[in-house]
């Protein structure tokens, strides 16, 4: 009976989702039944839209003209109508025409396209520079100048796991919301400097007309100047691994006054939330903090149950490394494992966060009370950096 009630409850949930979940336009993202490109809120995005339609119309006219003449010739000059083919070796006028006309068409298409591409690559004279680092599977941001200089944070997917696993109704922002938004001022040239920590990622926001790859070991840049206040969304546009679909980008474009206010508040909150690596934390404090860090950074690969994904990501529940001396696990989290999907977290997490995540893994699931070194202090991580 209990199993039957569970099945009925699941069926009711799915019915409610199907009946009540009316999909709406996503703020700053795609619209329902959208067929065309985004109109865009930058000059570059609008130029891209114009070039797209200009080339599409030219290609359509050429297609109709060429195939129209071809089919007309086939129909009107067929053998059954008694058509007699002309006999001549060459025609100078025709050869000049089919050389000059395509050349003019190509130049007419290339000039505006080249102008736009050159403008897309011109990152000089920017008002603000933000360094963006791609990780598996999140984005890291650092403001390099301006009122927010020194502000840095990670932007993790904010969609609850229950929605991803299909046990809860999906919202209009499914897989397109993050816990920390990028904030920039309106009508200011924002330079984005991109790199990656592990594999190739790609930072893309259609409304800005921006798409640039982030490559490990390289710095590449792009820019945008948003002309309208609002929230705009994008995604990683490079197939970067298992959770490629879980790397959304959210940018809030605000007034200059609101941007300065946000900068001051962000700096204040960062200062108040700064962790002291020399503090001696209790086991309870580390485990509680570690659960948060694990959920934000580790659960995608190792799962909430610690069972991992067989053949891809090892289980932490019962792992000999987790149950063994702390040194090996600390070094693995700091430096990753070359040749595997285990990324290095030394640049993503501070000493307190790493110590907390490790302490949580040593006291969660079936590991509690079984292994060595159940508590890892930030000082232990700091000593091995």
N, C-alpha and C positions, 0 to 999 in steps of 0.2 A: 504493500500500500504506500509506504514511504517513497519507494522508487517511482511509483505511478504518479504521486503528487509532484515529484521532482520533474518528471517528464512533462506533466501538464503545465508546471510553472515555466519551464523552458519554452514550451510551445506558445504560451501566452505572451512571453517576452518577445519572441520572434514575430508573432502576429501584431503586437503593439508597435514594434519597430517598423514593420512593413506598412502598417496602416497609418501611423501617426508621424513617421519621420519624413516630413516634406523637405526636400532639398532646396536650399535657398542660395542666392548669390553669396559667394565668399567675400567678405570685406578685404579689399586689396588683392584678391585673387581672381580665379576664373568665374564667369557668370554661368548660370544654368543655360544650356543649349548654345553656348558661345561657339561660333564657327570661325570667326575672324581673329586676327591678331589683337592683342591688347592695344587700346588707343594710346596708352602711355601718358606719363606725367613729366617726361623729360623731352627736350628737343631731339635727342638722339632717337628715342623710341618713336617719336612722330615721324622723323626722317626715314626710319626703317619701314614704317607702315606705308609711307608714300612711295618709297622705292619698290616695295613689294607689289603694290598695285600697278605702278608704272610698268614694271617688267612683265607682270602677269598680263596686262592689256596688250603690250607689244607682242608678246609670245602668242596670245590668242588671235590677234589680227594676222600675224604671219601664218599661224596654223590654218585659219579659215581661208586665207588667200591662196596658200600653196595647195592645200587639198581641194579647195574649190576649183582651181584651174585644172588640177590633175583629173578630178572626177568629171569635170565638164569635157575635157579633152578625150577621156576614155569613152564617154557616152556619145558625144557628137561626132567623133571621128573614128567610130568603130568600123570594122570591115563590112558588116552587114548593111551599112549605109552607103557602101561603095567609096569610102574615103581612100584617097591615094596619098601615101606619105610623100612629103617633099624630099627632094634629094639635093643636099648641099653639104659641103665639107665643114664649113665653119661660118660663123656670123660675128663679126667684130663688135657690132653694137650690143648684141646679147651678152657676149663675154664681158664687155666693159660694165654692163648693167648689173650682172650678177656678181661682179666683184666690188663695184663702188657702193651699191645699195646696202649689202650686208655690212660693209666697213662703216658706213655712216650710222647704221643702226647700232652696231657694237659700241662705237664711240659715244653715241647718245645715251646708251645704257651705262657705260663705264664711268663717265664723268661724274654724275651725281653719286654713284655708288662709291667711287674712290674718295670723293669729298667727305662722305659720311664715315667711311672707314678711317680716314686720317683723323677726323674729329674724335672718333671713338678712342683712338690711341693717344690723344694729346692730354696727358695728365698734369701738365705744367700749371703753375699759378693756382693751385688748389687752396681752398679756405680751410680744409680739415682733412687729416689723414688718419685712416683706421687700418691697423694691421689685422688681417683675418687669417686664421689657421684652421685648416680642415683636419678633423680627427675622425677615426672610426668610433662612433658615428655621431658627431656633434660639431659645432663651430666654436672657435675661440676668438674673442675680439679684444683689441687693445687700442685705446685712443692715444695717438702719438703727439698730438698738439692741440691747441685751443683750450677752451674752458674745462674740457673733460680730460686733459692730459693726465696720463697715469691710470685712468679707469680701465680695468680689464675684467673680463668675465667669460664664462662658458655659457652657451645657449643650447640647452638640452630639449629634446622633444617633450612637450607637456601633455600629450594625449595619454590618458590613463591606460594602463595595461588591459583593463577590463574591456575597453572598446576594441583594442587591437585583437584580443582573444575572442571577441564576439559574444561576451557575456553581459555586455551593457550596450544600450543604444548609442549610436555614433552621432556626434554633433556636427554642425556645419563646418567646424574647423578641424575635422578629423585629419590627423597627421600633418597639420599645417600650423600648429601653435607651439611656441617655445616658452621656457620659463623666464628668459631674459631677452627683451627686445633691444635691438640696436636703435639708438635715438640720434637723429641728425636734424640740423636746422633747414628750413625751407629756403629755396633760392640761393643755396651755397654750393660751391663745387666741392664735392666729397671724393677724395682719392682713396681707393681701396687697394691695399698692398696685400697680395695673396701668397700663401705658401701652404704646405701640408706636412703633417707629422708622420704619415705612414704610407698612404697610397694616393693616387690622383683623385682629387675632388673637383667640383666645379660650382662656383658661386653664381647663381642666376636669379634675377628678379625681372620678369617680363615687363612690368609696368615702367621700369627704368631703362629698358633696352640694354641690360647688362648681362653678360655671360662670360666668365673668365675662368680658365682652369687654374686650380691650385696644385702645384707639383712639389713633391718632396725635394729639398735641396735647392730650390729655385725661388726667386721673388718675381712675381708678375703683378702688374697693376692695371687697374681700370678706374673709371670715374662715372659719376652721375651728378646731375643738378635737378633735384625734384622741385617742380614748380607748383605743387599743390599739397597742402597739409592733409595727412591721412596715414593709414596703416597699409603697408604693402608687403606682399608675401611672395616667396619663391622657394626653390628647393635645390638640393645638390643635383646637378645635371650630368654627373659622370657615374657610371656603374662602379661603385666603390666597395662593394662587398655585401654581406648578408643583410644589413640594415640600411642599405642605400636609400630606401624610401622613408627613412626616419630621420632625415637631416633637413628639416625646413628652415627657412630664413624669414625673419620678420623684422621690418624696419618701420619705425615710427618717424614720420616727418612732422616736425613741430615748429612753432615760431621761435625766433632767436631768443626771446625772453624765456620761453618755456624750456628751451634747450639749456640755457645757462642755469635755470632753476634745477633741472634734472641733473646737470653735472655736479652742482653743489651737493644735492641730496645723495647722489651716488657715491661721491667721495666720502661723505660723512658716514654713510652706511657701511662702506668698505672699511673705514677706519674702526668703526665700532665692532665690526664682525671679524676683524683680523685675529687670527689664531696665534697664541703664544706657544711656539714649539718647545719652550723650556718648562712649561707647566706640567705638573704631574697629574694626569687625569685618572679618575676612578674607572673601574671596569664597566660600571653601569653607564657612565657618561660616554665612554668610547664605543660601547656596543650600540647605544641609542643613536649616536652621531654616525656610526659606521653603517647602520641600516639605511640611513638617508643617502650616504655616499654610494653604497652598493646599488641601491635602486636607481640612482641617476647615471651610474657609469658602468656597472657590471652585469646587471640583470639581463640585458639583451643577449649576452653570450652564455652566461653561466646559469641563467634562469633564476626565478625567485625561490625555487626549491633547492638551488645549489647542485642540481643534477646535470647541468650542462647540456650540450648537444652531442650525443655519441658520434665519434668519428670526426668531429670538428672542434668542439670546445669541451675540454675535460670537466668532469664533475669536481666540485669543491667539497661536497659532502662526502666525507671519508677519504679525502685526498691525503696521501702521505706527506706531501709538501705542507699542506695546511696543518696537519697534526704534528709535523716535525719541528725542528728548531726554526726560530723566526727569521734567521738571516736569509735563508734561501728564498722564502716567500717575499721578503722585503725587496731583495734584489730583482726578483722577477717582476714585481709591480713597478719598480723604479725604471728598469731597463727593458722590459718586455722580453719576448723570446724571438730572436731573429729567425726568419723562415716560417713563422707561424702567424696566426691572426692575433696573438697576444701583443697589444701595443704597449709602448713605454708611457708611463703616467707621471714621470718626474716633472714634466712641464705643465701638466694638466691639473694635478692635485698637489696641495701643500703637505708638509710633514704630518700635520694633525689629521688631515683627511685620509692619507694613506694608512697611518697607524690605526685610525678608527675602522676603516674598511677591513683591514687584516684582522683586527680584534673581533669584529663582527663575524667574519667567516670562521674564526676559531671557536666561536661560542654559539653559532647558529646550527639549525638542523640536527643532525646526529653527532656533530663534532663536540658539543658541550661536555666538558669534563674529561675528554679522552686524550688530548694531545699535550705536547710541551708548549710552554710559553703562551698561555691563554690570553695574556694581556701584552700588547705591543704599545710602548709609549712613543710619542713623537720624537723624543731624543734618540731612540733606537733607529728610527728612519733617518734622522739628520746625520747620524754618525756614519751611515752607509751611502750617503749621496755622493 
